Amino acid sequence: MQDALAVDFAAATDQQVFGPQTSPAAELPDARDWAAHIAQGLVEVMHGVRPPSQVMRWTSPEVYAVVARRGSRAGRRRTTRDSAHRTRVIRVHLCELSPHIAEASVVLVDGGRVRALALRPVGRDRRWVVDALRVG
């Protein structure tokens, strides 16, 4: 006779067990450096210089949709003269809201303009993920 395995289905929902898991900042790369790198990548995608698939892993589905849409529009407008377009991060200000959520404001030079990006990195599944993005 086979023994029965006791399973408590009320202990946790499928979302709690199989859904995204939060990761504390202490177990992740430095949020300030990461924000600088991802901000540059996001702006390059929005200019159509970089394919959107390169930032998919590091963005929430909502942020990815916005960035990819802007990138596809920019890619259609792009000329060969724009290929030398380079974005450079000048400064990153970081505020840690909780052990796994931060907010970063990134100042960057975009062509001849100075721009600002506000983003919210969230520790999820042992990596930072951009959960919110504002471009100024």
N, C-alpha and C positions, 0 to 999 in steps of 0.2 A: 504494500500500500504506500502511496506517495504522500509525503507531508504537504500541508498547505502553507503557502507563504502569506503572512499577514500584511496587508497593504492598507494604509490609512489614506483614503482619497480626500479626506477633508483637511488634511494637514497643509497642503499647498495647492494652488491652482497651476494649470499648465503654464500660464504666463510667468508665474513666480519661478518655476523650475526651469523652463526652456526659453524664456524671453531674455531680453538684454539684462545683463547683470552690471551693477554699478562697480566702479573700480576707484579706490582712493588715490588721490594725487601722489601720495608717497610711493606708490607702486608704478607710476607712469613717468615718462620723460618730463623734463623741465617745461612747465606750461608756457613760460615767456618765450623760450627758443622755439617751441613747437608752434605757437601762435604766429611768430614772425614768418616761419617757413610756410605754413598753411595759408596765411594771408597773401603772400606773394603768389603762391600757386593758384588760389582762388581768383585773384585779379587777372592772372595770365589766362585762365580758362574763360573768364568773362570777356577778355579781349579776343578770344579765338586763337591765341597763340599756342595753347596747350589743350589736349583733348580732355573732355570732362571726365572720362573714365579714370583718369589719374587721381581725382579727388573723391571718387565715389565712396571708398572705404572710410574716408575721414569726415564725411558729412552725413547729416540726417537726410532722409528721403525728401523732406520739404526744402531744405537748403540746396540739395543737389539739383532739384528740379528748377529752381530759380537760377542757379549758376549756369547750368547746362543751357537753359533757354537763352540767357543773355549771351552766352558764348556762341551759340548757333547764329544769332542775329549779327553779332560782331564779325563772325567768320564770313558771312555773306557780304558784308560791307568792306572787308579788309582789302587793302591794296598791297602791292609788293613793297611800297615805301614803308608800310607799317611793320614789316618783318623785323626791323631793327629795334622796335619798341621794347623797352626794358623797364621793369618795375623794380624799385629799390626800397626796402624797408628802412626807415630812418629811426623810428622809436616805437617801443611797445610798452604800454602801461597795463599792468595786470592787477586784478582784484580777485581774491579767492573768497567766494561766497559760502562754500561749504567744503568738506573734505574731498568732494568729487566734482564740484562745479566751480568754474572760474569765469570771469569776464575780462576780455582784453580789448583795448582800443589801440589800433595800429595806425601810425602815421607813415605814409609812404609817398615817394615821388613816382608819379605815373606819367611817363612822357615828360612834358614840361609843367605838369600840374602837381600840386601837393594835395593828397586826398587822405581821408580817414575811413577806417573800417572798424566796426564794432562787431565782435563775435563772442559767442559763449561756448567755450570748450567744456564738454561734459565727459567725465571718466566713465566709459562704457565698454565692457568686454575686453578689459586690459589694454585700452588705447583711448586717446582723446578723440572725440567726435564733435564737430561743429554743429550745435543744436539750433543756433540762431545767428543771423547775419544781417548787418545793416551797412550799406555803402553810402558814404557821404562825399 
